Amino acid sequence: MTAHPRFIPLVYGNKVLNEGSDGVGQSVDPSTGAVIAEFARAGAAEVEAAVAAACQAFDNGPWRRLRPFERGRAMQRIAALLLERRDEIARLESTDSGKPLRDAYWEVDCSARFFEFYGGAADKMHGNSIPLGPDWSDWTVKEPIGVSLHIIPWNYPLQLIARGVAPALAAGCSVIIKPSAETPVTAYEFMKICQEAGLPDGLVNLVNGRGSLVGDLLARHKGVDQITFTGSVETGERVLVAAASHAVPCNMELGGKSAQILFADADMDKVLPIIAGGFLTHCGQVCNAGTRLFVQRSAYDEVVSRLHSHISAMTLGAGVDDPDMGPLISTRHMQDVERYFDVARQDGDLLMGAEKPNAPALAGGAFVRPALVVGAGNDTRIAREEIFGPVLTVIPFDSAEDAVRMANDSPFGLVAGVHTSNIAAALSVGEKLRVGQVWVNSFGVGLDVEFPFGGYKLSGYGREKGLEALAAYQQIKNFCVHHPMPS
């Protein structure tokens, strides 16, 4: 076997295994095509052992017996360690996923914020008292749901681990992490941080491998009590079928084809960079990417022209060089995105920012140029299917009612943006949009861990982030006591 700079083991209980029964996988830098790491791939035997370790940690380990503020302090240590290793982890993430370095720094910062936020919430998960009248006392308590499985996609490997694992740990659960085979590197760095922070053996477990094998085995395993999944609709459906085999609840954050609605009265100098970022961040490989832009007709030509100039001037390059835009995750995914260029030409007019990149520095990488699509209706494939690439379909509208109708006419309902200087119009439109989150004159805010995130329709159900996320990792137990006065 060829030696590479990094090897990623399986980690469960107190075991670190460099071999899995399904062989070895490779992780590739999408900027160059070079192998940057190899990882042990779990099979059925390792799945059994990892679930057993997680069950042991939940049933008999010390984590649930800690006072809640003690769990919170351990989670604060994880946050501090993430920030101590910020530069190293960001560079690993940028190389493994291809995202620009500034976005990888954001990912580490956001991951730390999740542990700060939920670490602070660990001792604040109160129950309720329920009045039943004289001689009765009734109250609820919140208990951890058990072993929580986290199936992680490749686009935000570290941040999406933190987003689910932090509230699960705060609630008292043990967890199993199944990273994407495309981006396994920082999951192991997170495991090492958990160990350094003093988390008990088996509380957090890492099981790398093929989703079709390991993901399915884990999702079907009767020792798993809850599943948090982020990924495509198709894979999510398979996870739900597996979860239904033993009737466990799921948090499902699936796809999107998010709308941005731009009124002619908006401050174009401010909002057009926001709109561009909404579909270009991480090369458009974001579930909530704003890839449908509805523009009030009187501003349509100006907006298309300015956006075209913007994307034409963008630089492409390796993520660690912090370009305007990095590569797609793989050459296979690049081919999928390029097929949508043909769809765009059939459905409308494809306006590319430039020709297909052919610079020698980009050879071997999964690079595409961002693109605008005009002349395509909201009923076309290019406007309805999730591409997961930097392609924006621009559609004119005449009235706010038309914009809302078209925005809602989608199988997805994750997020939406409304851009206008008229706050009354923004709120009126926003309340009519069937999405889980509405941005006004913005599309993403900093290290936004405080408010809930999730979708309607095929975008999934359940909520990540905010205090609402804790409910996924808890069971509610009711106590009812009859205490009549002795006669």
C-alpha positions as CSV (number, residue, x, y, z in Angstrom):
1,M,0.0,0.0,0.0
2,T,1.3,3.4,-0.9
3,A,2.2,5.6,2.1
4,H,0.4,8.9,2.4
5,P,0.8,11.7,4.9
6,R,-2.3,10.8,6.9
7,F,-4.1,7.6,7.8
8,I,-7.5,7.8,9.5
9,P,-8.5,5.0,11.8
10,L,-11.8,3.8,13.2
11,V,-12.4,4.9,16.7
12,Y,-14.9,3.4,19.1
13,G,-14.9,2.7,22.8
14,N,-11.2,2.7,23.8
15,K,-10.1,1.2,20.5
16,V,-8.2,2.9,17.6
17,L,-8.2,0.5,14.6
18,N,-6.0,1.0,11.5
19,E,-7.8,-1.8,9.7
20,G,-11.5,-2.3,8.9
21,S,-13.1,-5.4,7.4
22,D,-14.1,-3.4,4.2
23,G,-10.6,-2.4,3.3
24,V,-9.1,1.1,2.8
25,G,-10.6,4.2,1.2
26,Q,-8.9,7.3,-0.1
27,S,-9.5,11.0,0.2
28,V,-8.6,13.2,-2.7
29,D,-7.8,16.9,-2.9
30,P,-10.4,18.1,-5.4
31,S,-8.1,21.0,-6.4
32,T,-5.4,18.7,-7.7
33,G,-6.8,15.1,-7.8
34,A,-3.9,14.0,-5.5
35,V,-4.6,11.5,-2.7
36,I,-4.1,13.2,0.7
37,A,-5.3,10.6,3.1
38,E,-6.4,7.0,3.5
39,F,-8.9,5.7,5.9
40,A,-10.0,2.3,7.4
41,R,-13.4,1.3,6.1
42,A,-15.7,-0.4,8.6
43,G,-17.8,-3.4,7.8
44,A,-20.4,-5.3,9.7
45,A,-18.1,-6.4,12.5
46,E,-16.9,-2.9,13.3
47,V,-20.5,-1.5,13.1
48,E,-21.5,-4.0,15.8
49,A,-18.6,-3.1,18.0
50,A,-19.1,0.7,17.6
51,V,-22.8,0.5,18.5
52,A,-22.0,-1.7,21.5
53,A,-19.4,0.9,22.6
54,A,-22.0,3.7,22.3
55,C,-24.6,1.7,24.1
56,Q,-22.2,0.9,26.9
57,A,-21.2,4.5,27.2
58,F,-24.8,5.6,27.4
59,D,-26.2,2.9,29.7
60,N,-23.2,2.6,32.1
61,G,-20.8,5.4,31.4
62,P,-20.3,8.5,33.5
63,W,-21.6,11.1,31.1
64,R,-25.3,10.9,32.1
65,R,-24.3,10.8,35.8
66,L,-22.4,14.1,35.5
67,R,-24.2,17.2,36.7
68,P,-25.4,19.2,33.7
69,F,-23.0,22.0,34.3
70,E,-20.1,19.5,34.3
71,R,-21.1,18.3,30.8
72,G,-21.2,21.9,29.8
73,R,-17.7,22.5,31.0
74,A,-16.4,19.5,29.0
75,M,-18.1,20.9,25.9
76,Q,-16.5,24.3,26.5
77,R,-13.1,22.6,26.5
78,I,-13.9,21.1,23.1
79,A,-14.7,24.6,21.8
80,A,-11.5,26.0,23.2
81,L,-9.4,23.2,21.7
82,L,-11.0,23.7,18.3
83,L,-10.0,27.3,18.4
84,E,-6.5,26.5,19.6
85,R,-6.1,24.3,16.5
86,R,-8.0,26.7,14.2
87,D,-5.3,27.2,11.6
88,E,-4.3,23.6,11.3
89,I,-7.9,22.3,11.1
90,A,-9.0,24.9,8.6
91,R,-6.1,24.1,6.3
92,L,-7.0,20.4,6.5
93,E,-10.6,21.1,5.8
94,S,-9.8,23.4,2.8
95,T,-7.5,20.8,1.3
96,D,-10.0,17.9,1.9
97,S,-13.1,19.7,0.6
98,G,-11.7,22.3,-1.8
99,K,-13.5,25.2,-0.1
100,P,-11.6,28.6,0.1
101,L,-9.5,28.9,3.2
102,R,-11.6,31.8,4.6
103,D,-14.7,29.5,4.5
104,A,-12.7,26.7,6.3
105,Y,-11.8,29.2,9.0
106,W,-15.5,30.1,9.3
107,E,-16.3,26.4,9.6
108,V,-13.9,25.9,12.5
109,D,-15.2,29.0,14.3
110,C,-18.8,28.0,13.8
111,S,-18.0,24.5,15.1
112,A,-16.5,26.0,18.2
113,R,-19.6,28.2,18.6
114,F,-21.9,25.1,18.6
115,F,-20.0,23.7,21.6
116,E,-20.0,27.0,23.4
117,F,-23.7,27.5,22.8
118,Y,-24.9,24.0,23.7
119,G,-22.4,23.8,26.5
120,G,-24.1,26.8,28.0
121,A,-27.5,25.2,27.5
122,A,-26.6,21.9,29.2
123,D,-27.9,23.0,32.6
124,K,-30.9,24.9,31.3
125,M,-33.1,22.1,29.9
126,H,-36.0,22.6,32.3
127,G,-39.2,20.5,32.5
128,N,-42.6,21.9,33.3
129,S,-45.2,21.6,36.1
130,I,-48.7,20.9,35.0
131,P,-51.7,21.9,37.2
132,L,-54.2,19.1,37.7
133,G,-56.0,20.6,40.7
134,P,-55.9,19.9,44.5
135,D,-54.2,16.7,45.7
136,W,-52.3,16.2,42.4
137,S,-48.8,17.1,41.3
138,D,-47.6,16.6,37.8
139,W,-44.4,17.5,36.1
140,T,-42.2,16.6,33.1
141,V,-38.5,15.9,32.9
142,K,-36.3,15.7,29.8
143,E,-34.2,12.6,29.4
144,P,-31.5,11.8,26.7
145,I,-32.9,9.7,23.9
146,G,-30.0,7.3,23.8
147,V,-27.5,6.5,21.1
148,S,-27.6,9.1,18.3
149,L,-26.2,8.4,14.8
150,H,-24.9,11.3,12.8
151,I,-24.6,10.7,9.0
152,I,-22.5,13.6,7.7
153,P,-22.2,14.9,4.1
154,W,-19.1,16.1,2.4
155,N,-19.7,19.8,2.0
156,Y,-19.3,20.9,5.6
157,P,-17.7,17.9,7.3
158,L,-16.6,19.5,10.6
159,Q,-19.4,22.1,11.0
160,L,-22.1,19.5,10.5
161,I,-20.6,17.1,13.0
162,A,-20.6,19.9,15.6
163,R,-24.1,21.0,14.7
164,G,-25.6,17.7,15.6
165,V,-23.1,16.2,18.1
166,A,-23.1,19.3,20.4
167,P,-26.8,19.3,21.2
168,A,-26.8,15.5,21.5
169,L,-24.0,15.6,24.1
170,A,-25.6,18.4,25.9
171,A,-28.8,16.3,26.2
172,G,-26.8,13.4,27.6
173,C,-26.6,11.1,24.6
174,S,-23.8,9.1,23.2
175,V,-23.0,9.5,19.5
176,I,-21.7,7.6,16.5
177,I,-20.3,9.7,13.6
178,K,-20.4,8.4,10.1
179,P,-18.5,10.9,7.9
180,S,-18.7,11.1,4.1
181,A,-16.1,9.0,2.4
182,E,-15.3,12.1,0.3
183,T,-14.1,14.2,3.3
184,P,-13.1,12.1,6.3
185,V,-10.0,14.0,7.5
186,T,-11.3,16.5,10.0
187,A,-13.7,14.1,11.7
188,Y,-10.7,12.3,13.1
189,E,-9.2,15.6,14.3
190,F,-12.5,16.2,16.1
191,M,-12.2,12.8,17.7
192,K,-8.8,13.6,19.0
193,I,-10.1,16.8,20.5
194,C,-12.9,15.0,22.2
195,Q,-10.3,12.6,23.8
196,E,-8.1,15.5,24.8
197,A,-11.1,17.3,26.4
198,G,-11.6,14.3,28.6
199,L,-14.8,12.8,27.2
200,P,-15.4,9.2,28.3
201,D,-14.5,6.3,26.1
202,G,-17.4,5.3,23.8
203,L,-19.3,8.6,24.2
204,V,-18.2,9.7,20.7
205,N,-17.4,7.1,18.1
206,L,-16.0,7.4,14.5
207,V,-17.1,4.9,11.9
208,N,-15.7,5.6,8.4
209,G,-16.8,3.6,5.4
210,R,-19.1,3.3,2.4
211,G,-22.5,4.8,2.9
212,S,-24.2,1.9,1.0
213,L,-22.7,-0.5,3.5
214,V,-21.9,1.1,6.8
215,G,-24.5,3.9,6.7
216,D,-27.2,1.3,6.0
217,L,-26.0,-1.1,8.7
218,L,-25.9,1.7,11.3
219,A,-29.3,3.2,10.3
220,R,-30.9,-0.3,10.6
221,H,-29.2,-1.2,13.9
222,K,-31.5,-1.7,16.8
223,G,-29.0,-0.3,19.2
224,V,-29.3,3.2,17.5
225,D,-32.1,5.3,19.1
226,Q,-32.1,8.4,16.9
227,I,-30.6,9.5,13.5
228,T,-29.5,12.9,12.3
229,F,-29.0,12.9,8.6
230,T,-27.9,15.7,6.2
231,G,-27.7,14.9,2.5
232,S,-29.6,14.3,-0.7
233,V,-33.3,13.5,-0.9
234,E,-32.5,10.1,-2.5
235,T,-30.1,9.0,0.2
236,G,-32.4,10.5,2.9
237,E,-35.2,8.3,1.7
238,R,-33.0,5.2,2.1
239,V,-32.1,6.2,5.6
240,L,-35.7,6.7,6.5
241,V,-36.6,3.2,5.2
242,A,-33.8,1.8,7.4
243,A,-34.9,3.8,10.4
244,A,-38.5,2.6,10.0
245,S,-37.3,-1.0,10.4
246,H,-36.9,-0.2,14.1
247,A,-39.1,2.9,14.4
248,V,-36.6,5.5,15.5
249,P,-37.0,9.2,15.1
250,C,-34.9,11.1,12.5
251,N,-33.8,14.7,11.9
252,M,-33.7,15.0,8.1
253,E,-32.0,18.0,6.5
254,L,-32.3,17.3,2.7
255,G,-32.0,19.3,-0.5
256,G,-33.0,22.7,-1.6
257,K,-33.6,25.0,-4.6
258,S,-33.9,28.2,-2.6
259,A,-35.5,31.3,-4.0
260,Q,-34.2,34.9,-3.7
261,I,-36.7,37.6,-4.5
262,L,-35.2,40.9,-5.6
263,F,-37.4,44.0,-5.8
264,A,-36.3,47.0,-8.0
265,D,-36.2,49.3,-5.0
266,A,-33.4,47.3,-3.3
267,D,-30.0,48.8,-2.7
268,M,-28.3,47.0,-5.6
269,D,-24.8,47.8,-4.5
270,K,-25.4,46.1,-1.2
271,V,-27.6,43.2,-2.1
272,L,-26.1,41.9,-5.4
273,P,-22.9,40.7,-3.6
274,I,-25.2,39.0,-1.1
275,I,-27.2,37.3,-3.9
276,A,-24.0,36.2,-5.6
277,G,-22.6,34.8,-2.4
278,G,-26.0,33.0,-2.0
279,F,-25.3,30.7,-5.0
280,L,-21.5,30.8,-5.2
281,T,-20.5,29.9,-1.6
282,H,-18.5,26.7,-1.6
283,C,-19.0,26.5,-5.4
284,G,-22.7,26.3,-4.9
285,Q,-22.4,23.0,-3.0
286,V,-24.7,24.2,-0.2
287,C,-28.1,22.8,0.5
288,N,-29.6,26.2,1.1
289,A,-27.9,27.8,-1.9
290,G,-30.1,30.6,-3.4
291,T,-30.1,29.2,-6.9
292,R,-33.4,30.7,-8.2
293,L,-33.4,34.5,-8.5
294,F,-36.7,36.2,-9.1
295,V,-36.1,39.8,-10.2
296,Q,-38.7,42.5,-10.6
297,R,-38.9,43.0,-14.4
298,S,-37.9,46.7,-14.4
299,A,-34.5,45.8,-12.9
300,Y,-34.0,42.5,-14.7
301,D,-31.6,43.6,-17.4
302,E,-29.4,45.6,-15.0
303,V,-29.3,42.7,-12.5
304,V,-28.3,40.1,-15.1
305,S,-25.6,42.4,-16.5
306,R,-24.1,43.2,-13.2
307,L,-24.1,39.6,-12.0
308,H,-22.6,38.5,-15.3
309,S,-19.7,41.0,-14.8
310,H,-19.3,39.8,-11.3
311,I,-18.9,36.1,-12.1
312,S,-16.7,36.8,-15.2
313,A,-14.1,38.5,-12.9
314,M,-14.0,35.7,-10.4
315,T,-10.7,33.8,-9.8
316,L,-10.6,30.0,-9.4
317,G,-8.0,28.1,-7.5
318,A,-7.0,25.6,-4.8
319,G,-8.9,26.2,-1.6
320,V,-5.8,26.8,0.5
321,D,-4.9,29.7,-1.8
322,D,-8.2,31.4,-0.8
323,P,-9.5,32.1,-4.3
324,D,-12.9,33.6,-5.1
325,M,-14.1,30.1,-5.7
326,G,-12.6,26.7,-5.3
327,P,-13.3,23.4,-7.0
328,L,-16.3,21.1,-6.9
329,I,-15.8,18.1,-4.5
330,S,-14.8,15.6,-7.3
331,T,-14.4,15.1,-11.0
332,R,-17.5,12.8,-10.9
333,H,-19.6,15.6,-9.4
334,M,-18.1,18.0,-11.9
335,Q,-19.4,15.9,-14.7
336,D,-22.8,15.9,-13.1
337,V,-22.8,19.7,-12.9
338,E,-21.6,20.0,-16.5
339,R,-24.5,17.9,-17.6
340,Y,-26.8,20.6,-16.2
341,F,-25.0,23.1,-18.5
342,D,-26.6,21.1,-21.4
343,V,-30.0,21.2,-19.6
344,A,-29.7,25.0,-19.2
345,R,-29.1,25.4,-22.9
346,Q,-32.2,23.3,-23.6
347,D,-34.3,25.2,-21.1
348,G,-33.1,28.8,-21.8
349,D,-29.8,30.7,-22.5
350,L,-26.6,29.8,-20.6
351,L,-24.5,32.8,-19.8
352,M,-21.1,31.6,-18.6
353,G,-18.8,33.9,-16.7
354,A,-16.0,32.7,-18.9
355,E,-15.1,29.6,-20.9
356,K,-14.4,26.3,-19.2
357,P,-11.3,26.8,-17.1
358,N,-8.2,25.5,-18.9
359,A,-5.4,27.2,-17.0
360,P,-2.4,24.9,-16.3
361,A,-2.7,25.6,-12.5
362,L,-6.2,24.1,-12.6
363,A,-5.3,20.9,-14.4
364,G,-6.4,17.9,-12.5
365,G,-8.9,19.7,-10.4
366,A,-12.7,19.6,-10.4
367,F,-13.2,23.2,-11.5
368,V,-16.1,24.8,-13.3
369,R,-17.0,28.4,-14.0
370,P,-20.1,29.8,-12.4
371,A,-23.0,30.4,-14.7
372,L,-26.2,32.4,-15.1
373,V,-29.3,31.0,-16.9
374,V,-31.8,33.3,-18.4
375,G,-34.9,32.8,-20.5
376,A,-35.9,29.7,-18.5
377,G,-39.3,29.5,-16.8
378,N,-39.9,28.3,-13.3
379,D,-41.3,25.1,-14.6
380,T,-38.1,23.9,-16.3
381,R,-35.7,21.4,-15.0
382,I,-32.9,23.9,-14.5
383,A,-35.2,25.9,-12.2
384,R,-36.6,22.9,-10.3
385,E,-33.8,20.4,-9.8
386,E,-31.0,20.7,-7.3
387,I,-27.7,21.0,-9.1
388,F,-25.3,21.5,-6.2
389,G,-23.1,23.7,-8.3
390,P,-22.6,27.4,-9.1
391,V,-25.6,27.8,-11.5
392,L,-28.1,30.6,-11.0
393,T,-31.4,30.7,-12.9
394,V,-32.7,34.3,-13.2
395,I,-36.5,34.7,-13.7
396,P,-38.4,38.0,-14.0
397,F,-41.6,38.8,-12.1
398,D,-44.2,41.6,-12.3
399,S,-45.9,41.5,-8.9
400,A,-45.2,40.4,-5.4
401,E,-47.9,37.8,-5.8
402,D,-46.2,36.4,-8.9
403,A,-42.9,36.2,-7.0
404,V,-44.4,34.4,-4.1
405,R,-46.3,31.9,-6.3
406,M,-43.2,31.0,-8.3
407,A,-41.0,30.8,-5.2
408,N,-43.4,28.4,-3.5
409,D,-43.8,26.4,-6.7
410,S,-41.0,24.0,-5.9
411,P,-40.7,20.5,-4.4
412,F,-38.3,22.1,-1.9
413,G,-38.8,24.6,0.9
414,L,-35.5,25.2,2.8
415,V,-34.8,28.9,2.9
416,A,-35.5,32.1,0.9
417,G,-34.2,35.6,0.6
418,V,-36.2,38.8,0.1
419,H,-34.3,41.9,-1.0
420,T,-36.1,45.3,-0.8
421,S,-36.0,48.7,0.9
422,N,-39.7,48.3,1.8
423,I,-39.8,46.4,5.1
424,A,-43.6,46.0,4.9
425,A,-43.3,44.3,1.5
426,A,-40.5,42.1,2.9
427,L,-42.5,40.9,5.8
428,S,-45.7,40.4,3.8
429,V,-43.8,38.3,1.2
430,G,-41.9,36.4,3.9
431,E,-44.9,35.3,5.8
432,K,-46.3,33.7,2.6
433,L,-43.2,31.7,1.7
434,R,-43.3,28.0,2.5
435,V,-39.8,27.7,3.8
436,G,-38.1,27.1,7.1
437,Q,-36.1,30.4,7.1
438,V,-36.5,33.8,5.5
439,W,-33.6,36.2,5.1
440,V,-34.4,39.9,4.5
441,N,-31.6,41.9,2.7
442,S,-29.2,39.1,3.7
443,F,-28.5,35.5,3.0
444,G,-26.7,34.0,6.0
445,V,-25.5,35.7,9.1
446,G,-22.0,35.2,10.6
447,L,-21.7,32.3,13.0
448,D,-25.5,31.7,13.0
449,V,-25.9,28.9,15.6
450,E,-28.6,30.6,17.7
451,F,-31.7,30.2,15.5
452,P,-33.3,27.1,14.2
453,F,-32.6,25.8,10.7
454,G,-34.6,23.2,8.6
455,G,-37.1,23.0,5.8
456,Y,-40.6,22.2,4.5
457,K,-41.5,19.6,1.8
458,L,-38.7,17.7,0.3
459,S,-36.2,19.8,2.2
460,G,-36.8,17.6,5.2
461,Y,-38.1,18.0,8.8
462,G,-36.8,18.6,12.2
463,R,-34.7,21.6,13.2
464,E,-31.0,22.0,13.6
465,K,-29.3,24.8,15.5
466,G,-30.9,27.0,18.2
467,L,-32.5,25.7,21.4
468,E,-35.1,23.9,19.2
469,A,-32.4,21.4,18.1
470,L,-32.2,19.9,21.6
471,A,-35.7,18.4,21.3
472,A,-34.4,15.8,18.8
473,Y,-32.1,14.3,21.4
474,Q,-34.6,14.2,24.3
475,Q,-37.5,12.1,25.5
476,I,-40.2,13.7,27.7
477,K,-41.1,11.7,30.8
478,N,-44.2,12.7,32.8
479,F,-44.6,12.2,36.5
480,C,-48.0,12.2,38.1
481,V,-48.6,12.0,41.8
482,H,-51.8,11.7,43.7
483,H,-51.3,12.9,47.3
484,P,-54.7,13.4,49.0
485,M,-54.7,14.8,52.5
486,P,-54.7,12.0,55.1
487,S,-58.1,11.7,56.8
